[in-house]
Amino acid sequence: LTRKMAGVDLFRSFINTVVFYMPANAIGVLISAMAAFAYAKTNFVLKKPMFAILMASMTMPNTVGLMASFLLYDKIGWVNTPLPIVLPIMLGSIGQVFFLKQFFEGIPNELMEAARIDGLGNFGIFVKIFLPISVPALLSQFILGFIAGYNDYMGPLLYLMNSKNYTLPIALAFFAEAYVQDWPLRMAGAMIATIPLLIFYLFGQKYILKGVAISSGLKG
């Protein structure tokens, strides 16, 4: 990971991947949890139509808005910075909202009623009751989100043009000289790059399984 080729530093790219995606995913999961709580346990105007539109947007390929996003970020000067990658993740994910909504709907409303008697509002109920209860579900979404970010290729390829900002998938793709393709070295780099992700998954798989089980009502 410490070897450079064609201006690409794999170790730096690994650090970039962790720094870009880990904090952003943590914030994004929290934002998604807030939205999921609102859809699951509160009533507001146009709640059902808004949720239906949200779910319908999941059927659209990500590439539909790719050109519009690039033009927007280029206009405001964010291209060649991590912001086009980090900011959308920090705003949450539709899939996370759907998953966490299913989990929150399984929490008895009696807990909320008891909390309201003690004087808590919706935000207090979310922070003091729902967040502690939903730790396995939140961790499972954080782990899955980080894995997706760790493997993301299209976003960094489109927005990151400086080799100092490359994430690991882009660094591995460009880990070659202009006229030399050292495939054994590139394969070794790819193998080493999978080790941190494998370790991360092995430590987090129990949270993934537990989060899926409690949100779907399965036992085991």
DRENPA-3360 file (N, C-alpha, C; in nm, 2 decimals, always signed):
BEGIN
1 = LTRKMAGV = +0.08/-0.12/+0.00/+0.00/+0.00/+0.00/+0.08/+0.13/+0.00 ~ +0.21/+0.12/+0.04/+0.29/+0.24/+0.05/+0.36/+0.27/-0.08 ~ +0.35/+0.18/-0.18/+0.42/+0.21/-0.31/+0.34/+0.30/-0.39 ~ +0.41/+0.39/-0.46/+0.35/+0.49/-0.56/+0.38/+0.44/-0.70 ~ +0.28/+0.47/-0.78/+0.29/+0.44/-0.93/+0.21/+0.54/-1.00 ~ +0.26/+0.61/-1.10/+0.19/+0.71/-1.18/+0.13/+0.81/-1.09 ~ +0.20/+0.85/-0.98/+0.15/+0.95/-0.89/+0.04/+0.91/-0.80 ~ +0.01/+0.78/-0.79/-0.09/+0.73/-0.71/-0.03/+0.66/-0.58;
9 = DLFRSFIN = -0.08/+0.70/-0.47/-0.04/+0.65/-0.34/-0.15/+0.57/-0.28 ~ -0.14/+0.44/-0.28/-0.25/+0.35/-0.23/-0.28/+0.38/-0.08 ~ -0.18/+0.40/+0.00/-0.21/+0.42/+0.14/-0.28/+0.55/+0.17 ~ -0.24/+0.65/+0.10/-0.31/+0.78/+0.11/-0.46/+0.77/+0.06 ~ -0.48/+0.69/-0.05/-0.61/+0.67/-0.10/-0.70/+0.59/+0.00 ~ -0.64/+0.50/+0.07/-0.71/+0.43/+0.17/-0.76/+0.52/+0.29 ~ -0.67/+0.61/+0.33/-0.70/+0.71/+0.43/-0.81/+0.80/+0.38 ~ -0.80/+0.84/+0.25/-0.90/+0.93/+0.20/-1.04/+0.86/+0.20;
17 = TVVFYMPA = -1.04/+0.73/+0.17/-1.17/+0.66/+0.17/-1.23/+0.65/+0.30 ~ -1.15/+0.63/+0.41/-1.20/+0.62/+0.54/-1.25/+0.76/+0.59 ~ -1.17/+0.86/+0.56/-1.20/+1.00/+0.60/-1.33/+1.05/+0.53 ~ -1.34/+1.02/+0.40/-1.45/+1.07/+0.33/-1.58/+1.00/+0.37 ~ -1.58/+0.87/+0.38/-1.70/+0.79/+0.39/-1.75/+0.76/+0.54 ~ -1.66/+0.75/+0.63/-1.70/+0.70/+0.76/-1.78/+0.81/+0.84 ~ -1.72/+0.93/+0.85/-1.80/+1.04/+0.92/-1.93/+1.07/+0.85 ~ -1.92/+1.08/+0.71/-2.04/+1.11/+0.63/-2.15/+1.01/+0.65;
25 = NAIGVLIS = -2.11/+0.88/+0.66/-2.21/+0.78/+0.67/-2.28/+0.79/+0.81 ~ -2.20/+0.82/+0.91/-2.25/+0.83/+1.05/-2.36/+0.94/+1.06 ~ -2.32/+1.06/+1.00/-2.42/+1.17/+1.00/-2.54/+1.13/+0.91 ~ -2.52/+1.07/+0.80/-2.63/+1.03/+0.71/-2.73/+0.93/+0.77 ~ -2.67/+0.84/+0.85/-2.76/+0.74/+0.91/-2.85/+0.81/+1.02 ~ -2.79/+0.91/+1.09/-2.86/+0.99/+1.19/-2.97/+1.07/+1.12 ~ -2.94/+1.13/+1.01/-3.05/+1.21/+0.94/-3.16/+1.12/+0.89 ~ -3.12/+1.00/+0.83/-3.22/+0.90/+0.79/-3.31/+0.86/+0.90;
33 = AMAAFAYA = -3.24/+0.84/+1.02/-3.32/+0.79/+1.13/-3.42/+0.90/+1.17 ~ -3.39/+1.02/+1.17/-3.48/+1.13/+1.20/-3.60/+1.13/+1.10 ~ -3.57/+1.12/+0.97/-3.68/+1.11/+0.87/-3.76/+0.99/+0.89 ~ -3.70/+0.87/+0.92/-3.78/+0.75/+0.94/-3.87/+0.76/+1.06 ~ -3.82/+0.82/+1.17/-3.90/+0.85/+1.29/-4.02/+0.93/+1.26 ~ -4.00/+1.04/+1.18/-4.11/+1.12/+1.14/-4.22/+1.05/+1.06 ~ -4.17/+0.97/+0.96/-4.27/+0.89/+0.88/-4.34/+0.78/+0.96 ~ -4.27/+0.72/+1.06/-4.32/+0.61/+1.13/-4.41/+0.65/+1.25;
41 = KTNFVLKK = -4.38/+0.76/+1.32/-4.44/+0.78/+1.45/-4.51/+0.92/+1.46 ~ -4.51/+1.00/+1.35/-4.57/+1.13/+1.36/-4.67/+1.15/+1.25 ~ -4.76/+1.24/+1.26/-4.85/+1.28/+1.16/-4.83/+1.42/+1.11 ~ -4.82/+1.44/+0.98/-4.81/+1.57/+0.92/-4.88/+1.57/+0.79 ~ -4.90/+1.69/+0.73/-4.97/+1.71/+0.61/-4.89/+1.64/+0.49 ~ -4.96/+1.57/+0.41/-4.91/+1.50/+0.29/-4.80/+1.40/+0.33 ~ -4.82/+1.34/+0.44/-4.72/+1.23/+0.48/-4.72/+1.12/+0.39 ~ -4.83/+1.06/+0.36/-4.84/+0.94/+0.27/-4.79/+0.97/+0.13;
49 = PMFAILMA = -4.84/+1.08/+0.06/-4.79/+1.11/-0.07/-4.64/+1.14/-0.08 ~ -4.59/+1.21/+0.03/-4.44/+1.23/+0.03/-4.36/+1.10/+0.04 ~ -4.41/+1.01/+0.12/-4.34/+0.88/+0.14/-4.35/+0.80/+0.01 ~ -4.47/+0.81/-0.06/-4.48/+0.74/-0.18/-4.39/+0.79/-0.29 ~ -4.37/+0.92/-0.29/-4.28/+0.98/-0.39/-4.14/+0.94/-0.36 ~ -4.11/+0.94/-0.23/-3.97/+0.89/-0.18/-3.94/+0.75/-0.23 ~ -4.04/+0.66/-0.21/-4.02/+0.52/-0.25/-4.01/+0.51/-0.40 ~ -4.09/+0.59/-0.47/-4.09/+0.58/-0.62/-3.95/+0.62/-0.67;
57 = SMTMPNTV = -3.89/+0.71/-0.60/-3.76/+0.76/-0.65/-3.65/+0.65/-0.64 ~ -3.68/+0.55/-0.56/-3.58/+0.44/-0.55/-3.57/+0.36/-0.67 ~ -3.68/+0.37/-0.76/-3.68/+0.29/-0.88/-3.59/+0.36/-0.99 ~ -3.55/+0.48/-0.97/-3.48/+0.55/-1.07/-3.33/+0.52/-1.06 ~ -3.26/+0.49/-1.17/-3.12/+0.46/-1.16/-3.04/+0.59/-1.12 ~ -2.93/+0.57/-1.05/-2.85/+0.68/-1.01/-2.79/+0.76/-1.12 ~ -2.78/+0.70/-1.23/-2.72/+0.77/-1.35/-2.81/+0.87/-1.41 ~ -2.94/+0.87/-1.38/-3.04/+0.96/-1.44/-3.00/+1.10/-1.41;
65 = GLMASFLL = -2.96/+1.13/-1.29/-2.93/+1.27/-1.25/-2.78/+1.30/-1.25 ~ -2.70/+1.21/-1.31/-2.55/+1.22/-1.30/-2.50/+1.35/-1.37 ~ -2.55/+1.37/-1.49/-2.50/+1.49/-1.57/-2.55/+1.62/-1.50 ~ -2.67/+1.62/-1.45/-2.72/+1.74/-1.39/-2.65/+1.77/-1.26 ~ -2.61/+1.66/-1.19/-2.54/+1.68/-1.06/-2.40/+1.73/-1.09 ~ -2.33/+1.68/-1.20/-2.20/+1.73/-1.23/-2.20/+1.87/-1.27 ~ -2.30/+1.91/-1.35/-2.31/+2.05/-1.40/-2.33/+2.14/-1.28 ~ -2.42/+2.10/-1.18/-2.44/+2.18/-1.06/-2.32/+2.20/-0.98;
73 = YDKIGWVN = -2.25/+2.09/-0.95/-2.13/+2.09/-0.87/-2.02/+2.17/-0.94 ~ -2.01/+2.16/-1.07/-1.91/+2.23/-1.14/-1.94/+2.38/-1.13 ~ -2.07/+2.42/-1.14/-2.11/+2.56/-1.14/-2.07/+2.62/-1.00 ~ -2.09/+2.55/-0.90/-2.06/+2.61/-0.76/-1.91/+2.58/-0.72 ~ -1.83/+2.52/-0.81/-1.69/+2.50/-0.78/-1.65/+2.39/-0.69 ~ -1.74/+2.29/-0.68/-1.71/+2.17/-0.60/-1.64/+2.06/-0.67 ~ -1.63/+2.06/-0.80/-1.57/+1.95/-0.87/-1.42/+1.95/-0.83 ~ -1.36/+1.84/-0.82/-1.22/+1.82/-0.78/-1.21/+1.84/-0.63;
81 = TPLPIVLP = -1.32/+1.83/-0.55/-1.32/+1.83/-0.41/-1.40/+1.72/-0.36 ~ -1.38/+1.68/-0.23/-1.46/+1.56/-0.18/-1.61/+1.60/-0.16 ~ -1.65/+1.73/-0.16/-1.79/+1.77/-0.13/-1.90/+1.70/-0.21 ~ -1.88/+1.68/-0.34/-1.99/+1.61/-0.42/-2.01/+1.47/-0.37 ~ -1.91/+1.41/-0.31/-1.92/+1.27/-0.26/-1.97/+1.27/-0.12 ~ -1.92/+1.35/-0.04/-1.95/+1.35/+0.11/-2.09/+1.41/+0.14 ~ -2.12/+1.52/+0.08/-2.25/+1.59/+0.12/-2.37/+1.51/+0.09 ~ -2.39/+1.44/-0.03/-2.51/+1.36/-0.05/-2.52/+1.25/+0.05;
89 = IMLGSIGQ = -2.41/+1.19/+0.09/-2.42/+1.08/+0.19/-2.46/+1.14/+0.33 ~ -2.41/+1.26/+0.36/-2.45/+1.32/+0.49/-2.60/+1.35/+0.50 ~ -2.66/+1.37/+0.38/-2.81/+1.40/+0.38/-2.90/+1.28/+0.40 ~ -2.84/+1.16/+0.41/-2.92/+1.04/+0.43/-2.94/+0.96/+0.30 ~ -3.01/+0.85/+0.32/-3.04/+0.76/+0.20/-3.18/+0.72/+0.21 ~ -3.25/+0.71/+0.09/-3.38/+0.66/+0.09/-3.40/+0.52/+0.14 ~ -3.30/+0.43/+0.10/-3.30/+0.30/+0.15/-3.29/+0.29/+0.30 ~ -3.21/+0.37/+0.36/-3.20/+0.37/+0.51/-3.33/+0.42/+0.57;
97 = VFFLKQFF = -3.39/+0.52/+0.51/-3.52/+0.57/+0.57/-3.62/+0.46/+0.57 ~ -3.63/+0.39/+0.46/-3.73/+0.28/+0.45/-3.70/+0.17/+0.55 ~ -3.57/+0.13/+0.56/-3.53/+0.02/+0.65/-3.57/+0.07/+0.80 ~ -3.53/+0.19/+0.84/-3.54/+0.23/+0.97/-3.69/+0.26/+1.00 ~ -3.77/+0.30/+0.90/-3.91/+0.32/+0.93/-3.98/+0.19/+0.97 ~ -3.94/+0.08/+0.90/-4.00/-0.05/+0.93/-3.96/-0.08/+1.07 ~ -3.84/-0.05/+1.12/-3.80/-0.08/+1.25/-3.87/+0.00/+1.35 ~ -3.88/+0.13/+1.33/-3.95/+0.22/+1.42/-4.10/+0.19/+1.44;
105 = EGIPNELM = -4.16/+0.14/+1.33/-4.30/+0.10/+1.34/-4.33/-0.02/+1.43 ~ -4.22/-0.10/+1.46/-4.24/-0.21/+1.55/-4.22/-0.17/+1.69 ~ -4.18/-0.05/+1.72/-4.17/-0.01/+1.86/-4.31/+0.04/+1.91 ~ -4.35/-0.01/+2.03/-4.49/+0.02/+2.08/-4.51/+0.17/+2.10 ~ -4.63/+0.21/+2.06/-4.66/+0.35/+2.08/-4.68/+0.39/+2.23 ~ -4.70/+0.28/+2.31/-4.71/+0.31/+2.46/-4.59/+0.38/+2.51 ~ -4.47/+0.35/+2.46/-4.35/+0.41/+2.50/-4.35/+0.56/+2.48 ~ -4.40/+0.60/+2.36/-4.42/+0.74/+2.33/-4.52/+0.81/+2.42;
113 = EAARIDGL = -4.63/+0.74/+2.44/-4.73/+0.80/+2.53/-4.68/+0.82/+2.67 ~ -4.60/+0.72/+2.72/-4.54/+0.74/+2.86/-4.44/+0.85/+2.86 ~ -4.37/+0.87/+2.75/-4.27/+0.97/+2.74/-4.34/+1.11/+2.74 ~ -4.45/+1.12/+2.67/-4.52/+1.25/+2.66/-4.58/+1.29/+2.79 ~ -4.62/+1.19/+2.87/-4.67/+1.22/+3.01/-4.55/+1.28/+3.09 ~ -4.43/+1.23/+3.07/-4.32/+1.29/+3.14/-4.27/+1.42/+3.08 ~ -4.34/+1.47/+2.98/-4.30/+1.60/+2.93/-4.21/+1.60/+2.81 ~ -4.18/+1.49/+2.75/-4.09/+1.49/+2.63/-4.17/+1.52/+2.50;
121 = GNFGIFVK = -4.10/+1.60/+2.42/-4.16/+1.62/+2.28/-4.10/+1.52/+2.19 ~ -4.14/+1.54/+2.06/-4.09/+1.44/+1.96/-3.94/+1.42/+1.95 ~ -3.87/+1.53/+1.96/-3.72/+1.53/+1.95/-3.67/+1.45/+2.07 ~ -3.72/+1.48/+2.19/-3.67/+1.42/+2.31/-3.70/+1.27/+2.31 ~ -3.82/+1.23/+2.26/-3.86/+1.09/+2.25/-3.76/+1.02/+2.15 ~ -3.73/+1.09/+2.04/-3.64/+1.03/+1.94/-3.50/+1.00/+2.00 ~ -3.45/+1.11/+2.07/-3.31/+1.10/+2.12/-3.30/+1.01/+2.24 ~ -3.40/+1.01/+2.33/-3.38/+0.94/+2.46/-3.44/+0.80/+2.46;
129 = IFLPISVP = -3.53/+0.77/+2.36/-3.60/+0.64/+2.36/-3.56/+0.57/+2.23 ~ -3.59/+0.63/+2.12/-3.57/+0.55/+1.99/-3.43/+0.53/+1.95 ~ -3.34/+0.63/+1.97/-3.20/+0.61/+1.94/-3.14/+0.49/+2.02 ~ -3.15/+0.49/+2.15/-3.09/+0.38/+2.22/-3.14/+0.24/+2.18 ~ -3.27/+0.24/+2.16/-3.34/+0.11/+2.12/-3.29/+0.06/+1.98 ~ -3.26/+0.16/+1.89/-3.23/+0.13/+1.75/-3.09/+0.11/+1.72 ~ -3.00/+0.10/+1.82/-2.86/+0.10/+1.79/-2.82/-0.02/+1.70 ~ -2.87/-0.14/+1.71/-2.83/-0.24/+1.62/-2.88/-0.21/+1.47;
137 = ALLSQFIL = -3.00/-0.15/+1.46/-3.04/-0.12/+1.32/-2.96/-0.01/+1.27 ~ -2.92/+0.09/+1.35/-2.84/+0.20/+1.30/-2.70/+0.15/+1.26 ~ -2.64/+0.07/+1.34/-2.51/+0.02/+1.31/-2.51/-0.07/+1.18 ~ -2.62/-0.14/+1.16/-2.62/-0.23/+1.04/-2.63/-0.14/+0.92 ~ -2.70/-0.03/+0.93/-2.71/+0.07/+0.81/-2.58/+0.14/+0.79 ~ -2.51/+0.17/+0.90/-2.38/+0.24/+0.89/-2.28/+0.15/+0.83 ~ -2.28/+0.02/+0.87/-2.18/-0.07/+0.81/-2.21/-0.09/+0.66 ~ -2.33/-0.11/+0.62/-2.37/-0.13/+0.48/-2.34/-0.01/+0.40;
145 = GFIAGYND = -2.36/+0.11/+0.46/-2.34/+0.23/+0.39/-2.19/+0.25/+0.37 ~ -2.11/+0.22/+0.47/-1.96/+0.24/+0.45/-1.91/+0.14/+0.35 ~ -1.96/+0.02/+0.35/-1.91/-0.08/+0.25/-1.94/-0.03/+0.11 ~ -2.06/+0.02/+0.09/-2.10/+0.08/-0.04/-2.01/+0.19/-0.08 ~ -1.98/+0.28/+0.02/-1.89/+0.39/-0.01/-1.74/+0.34/-0.04 ~ -1.70/+0.25/+0.04/-1.56/+0.19/+0.02/-1.55/+0.14/-0.12 ~ -1.65/+0.08/-0.18/-1.65/+0.02/-0.31/-1.69/+0.11/-0.42 ~ -1.73/+0.24/-0.39/-1.78/+0.33/-0.49/-1.67/+0.37/-0.59;
153 = YMGPLLYL = -1.71/+0.36/-0.72/-1.61/+0.39/-0.82/-1.66/+0.51/-0.91 ~ -1.79/+0.51/-0.94/-1.84/+0.62/-1.03/-1.82/+0.76/-0.98 ~ -1.87/+0.78/-0.85/-1.86/+0.91/-0.79/-1.72/+0.97/-0.79 ~ -1.63/+0.90/-0.72/-1.49/+0.95/-0.72/-1.43/+0.97/-0.86 ~ -1.46/+0.88/-0.95/-1.40/+0.89/-1.09/-1.45/+1.02/-1.15 ~ -1.58/+1.05/-1.13/-1.64/+1.17/-1.19/-1.59/+1.30/-1.13 ~ -1.57/+1.31/-1.00/-1.55/+1.43/-0.93/-1.41/+1.46/-0.88 ~ -1.33/+1.35/-0.86/-1.20/+1.37/-0.81/-1.09/+1.36/-0.92;
161 = MNSKNYTL = -1.03/+1.47/-0.95/-0.93/+1.47/-1.06/-0.79/+1.48/-1.01 ~ -0.77/+1.52/-0.88/-0.64/+1.53/-0.82/-0.60/+1.39/-0.76 ~ -0.49/+1.34/-0.79/-0.45/+1.21/-0.73/-0.44/+1.21/-0.58 ~ -0.42/+1.33/-0.52/-0.41/+1.34/-0.37/-0.55/+1.31/-0.31 ~ -0.66/+1.32/-0.39/-0.79/+1.30/-0.33/-0.85/+1.17/-0.37 ~ -0.78/+1.09/-0.45/-0.83/+0.96/-0.49/-0.88/+0.87/-0.38 ~ -0.99/+0.80/-0.40/-1.03/+0.70/-0.31/-0.96/+0.56/-0.36 ~ -0.98/+0.46/-0.28/-0.91/+0.34/-0.31/-0.95/+0.27/-0.44;
169 = PIALAFFA = -1.07/+0.26/-0.48/-1.11/+0.20/-0.61/-1.05/+0.28/-0.72 ~ -1.04/+0.41/-0.72/-0.99/+0.49/-0.83/-0.83/+0.47/-0.83 ~ -0.77/+0.47/-0.71/-0.63/+0.45/-0.70/-0.59/+0.32/-0.76 ~ -0.66/+0.21/-0.73/-0.63/+0.08/-0.79/-0.65/+0.08/-0.94 ~ -0.75/+0.15/-0.99/-0.77/+0.15/-1.14/-0.65/+0.23/-1.21 ~ -0.60/+0.33/-1.14/-0.49/+0.41/-1.20/-0.35/+0.37/-1.16 ~ -0.34/+0.26/-1.08/-0.21/+0.21/-1.03/-0.13/+0.14/-1.14 ~ -0.08/+0.22/-1.23/-0.01/+0.17/-1.34/+0.08/+0.28/-1.41;
177 = EAYVQDWP = +0.18/+0.24/-1.47/+0.26/+0.34/-1.55/+0.20/+0.36/-1.68 ~ +0.25/+0.46/-1.75/+0.19/+0.50/-1.88/+0.20/+0.38/-1.98 ~ +0.31/+0.31/-1.98/+0.34/+0.21/-2.08/+0.36/+0.07/-2.02 ~ +0.34/+0.06/-1.89/+0.36/-0.07/-1.83/+0.24/-0.10/-1.74 ~ +0.19/-0.22/-1.76/+0.08/-0.28/-1.68/+0.14/-0.39/-1.60 ~ +0.16/-0.36/-1.47/+0.22/-0.46/-1.38/+0.10/-0.53/-1.31 ~ +0.04/-0.63/-1.37/-0.09/-0.69/-1.32/-0.07/-0.76/-1.19 ~ +0.04/-0.83/-1.17/+0.06/-0.89/-1.04/+0.06/-0.79/-0.92;
185 = LRMAGAMI = +0.13/-0.67/-0.95/+0.13/-0.57/-0.85/-0.01/-0.51/-0.82 ~ -0.09/-0.49/-0.93/-0.22/-0.44/-0.91/-0.31/-0.54/-0.84 ~ -0.30/-0.66/-0.87/-0.38/-0.77/-0.81/-0.34/-0.78/-0.66 ~ -0.21/-0.76/-0.63/-0.17/-0.76/-0.49/-0.23/-0.64/-0.42 ~ -0.23/-0.53/-0.48/-0.30/-0.41/-0.42/-0.44/-0.43/-0.40 ~ -0.51/-0.49/-0.49/-0.65/-0.52/-0.48/-0.68/-0.61/-0.36 ~ -0.59/-0.71/-0.35/-0.61/-0.81/-0.24/-0.59/-0.74/-0.11 ~ -0.49/-0.66/-0.10/-0.46/-0.59/+0.03/-0.57/-0.50/+0.06;
193 = ATIPLLIF = -0.63/-0.43/-0.04/-0.74/-0.34/-0.02/-0.87/-0.40/+0.04 ~ -0.88/-0.53/+0.01/-1.00/-0.60/+0.06/-0.99/-0.64/+0.21 ~ -0.87/-0.65/+0.26/-0.85/-0.69/+0.40/-0.92/-0.60/+0.50 ~ -0.90/-0.47/+0.49/-0.97/-0.38/+0.59/-1.12/-0.40/+0.59 ~ -1.17/-0.41/+0.46/-1.32/-0.42/+0.45/-1.37/-0.55/+0.50 ~ -1.29/-0.66/+0.48/-1.32/-0.79/+0.53/-1.32/-0.79/+0.69 ~ -1.22/-0.73/+0.75/-1.22/-0.72/+0.89/-1.33/-0.64/+0.95 ~ -1.36/-0.53/+0.88/-1.47/-0.44/+0.92/-1.61/-0.52/+0.91;
201 = YLFGQKYI = -1.62/-0.60/+0.81/-1.75/-0.68/+0.80/-1.75/-0.79/+0.90 ~ -1.64/-0.86/+0.93/-1.64/-0.96/+1.03/-1.68/-0.91/+1.17 ~ -1.63/-0.80/+1.20/-1.66/-0.74/+1.33/-1.81/-0.69/+1.33 ~ -1.86/-0.65/+1.22/-1.99/-0.59/+1.22/-2.10/-0.68/+1.17 ~ -2.08/-0.80/+1.13/-2.18/-0.88/+1.07/-2.29/-0.92/+1.17 ~ -2.26/-0.93/+1.30/-2.36/-0.96/+1.40/-2.46/-0.84/+1.41 ~ -2.42/-0.72/+1.39/-2.51/-0.60/+1.39/-2.59/-0.60/+1.27 ~ -2.53/-0.64/+1.15/-2.61/-0.64/+1.03/-2.72/-0.75/+1.04;
209 = LKGVAISS = -2.69/-0.87/+1.09/-2.79/-0.97/+1.10/-2.89/-0.94/+1.20 ~ -2.85/-0.88/+1.31/-2.95/-0.84/+1.42/-3.04/-0.73/+1.37 ~ -2.98/-0.63/+1.30/-3.06/-0.52/+1.25/-3.16/-0.57/+1.15 ~ -3.13/-0.66/+1.06/-3.22/-0.71/+0.96/-3.33/-0.79/+1.03 ~ -3.29/-0.88/+1.13/-3.38/-0.96/+1.20/-3.49/-0.88/+1.27 ~ -3.45/-0.78/+1.35/-3.54/-0.71/+1.43/-3.63/-0.61/+1.34 ~ -3.58/-0.57/+1.23/-3.67/-0.49/+1.14/-3.77/-0.57/+1.06 ~ -3.73/-0.69/+1.04/-3.82/-0.78/+0.96/-3.91/-0.87/+1.04;
217 = GLKG = -3.89/-0.87/+1.17/-3.97/-0.95/+1.26/-3.93/-1.10/+1.27 ~ -3.81/-1.13/+1.21/-3.76/-1.26/+1.21/-3.68/-1.29/+1.34 ~ -3.68/-1.41/+1.38/-3.61/-1.45/+1.50/-3.49/-1.54/+1.46 ~ -3.38/-1.53/+1.54/-3.27/-1.62/+1.51/-3.14/-1.55/+1.53;
% end
